[in-house]
Each structure stands twice: as structure tokens, then as C-alpha cells.
Amino acid sequence: YDVAEVRIEACDEHDNLLCFYNDPVSFEVEGPIELIGPSVAALQGGMGGTYLKTTGESGIGVLRIRSMQAKPVELTFTIEDR
């Protein structure tokens, strides 16, 4: 399987880093990927992340990132079985 590190930053509408944003964010996955990092992480200095791994199957994987103070974000990954 493959592993990917996903790093996130909390930014305002002008793309400025919100370095005092320390609220927790949650991560959910769907498709042929699994979380191996934390499913909930408190941002430090407005930054944080998690780790994903493939399951050995091909398809579309989705990572959803949610926070109480921001709109949900959805990232899509195309996984190819080689």
C-alpha cells in the first residue's frame, strides 16, 4: 500500500494563515483509503494534518475535513492499482 501525508492550513478569505486558530478538525474517509493518522487533531499555529493509506484497491478516495468554525472541505484522490 501507499501512504500519504495530508497537511492543512487554516486561512482567511485573503489566504492569510490563521496562526491563532487552534480548534480541532475531524477527518473522515470514503473509498479505497484508510486513516492511519489521527481522526481528530487540534491545529497548532493554524496548521495540522493526518496520514492516509491505500487499501490495495483502485477507485476514488475522499477525505472530508470538518471544523466547527469553517465550511467542510472535501479532497478527492484517484487510486490506481498497479
N, C-alpha and C positions, 0 to 999 in steps of 0.2 A: 504494500500500500504506500501511498504518498502522504506526506504531512505538509500542511501549510500554516504559517503564522499569519494571523489577521490582526493588524494594528489599526486602531481607530483614534480619531481626534474629535473632540467637541469644539465646533467652530460656530461663530455667529454668522449673520447674514452677509458680512463683508469678508468672510474667510479668516477672521482673526481667531487664534486659539483661545479658548476659554480656560485659562490656566487655573482658575479657582473653581471650576466645575468638577466636583469630586463625588457626584452621585453615582449609585450603582447602575449598571446596564446589564440586561439579560440577553443571552444568546440562545437561539433555537435553530435547529437544523431540520431539513427535509430532503429526502432523496438519498443518493448513494454516498453520503458523507456522515461522519460522526464527530461529535465534540470530544476532544481529549484534554482540552484546557478547561478553565472554569466555565460554568454555565451562567454564573453571575459574578461580575467583577466591578469593584469600585474604581472609578477613574482616578488617576494620580496626576495632578497638574493638567487635567483635561485630556489625558491620554490613557489608553489601555489596550487590551486585546485578548485573544484566545487562540487556541490551536485546533485545527481540523485535520481529519484523516479520511482517505477514501476507503471504501468497503470492498474494492475489487470488482465492482460492477460499473458499467458505463451509464451515463444519463445526465440529467440536470440536477445539481445540488443547490439548495437555497439556504442561506444564512440570514436569519432575521435578528436584528439588533433593536432592543426596546429600552426606553428610558421613561421615567415619569415626567421629565421636563421637555422632551423633544419628540418629534414625529418618528415613528418607526422607520428603520432603514432595512432594505432587502437587497442582498448581494446574491448574484447567480454565478454558478460555476459549471462549466461543461467538463464532465469527466469522461475520458476515453479509456477503454480497456485495450491495452496493448500487449 
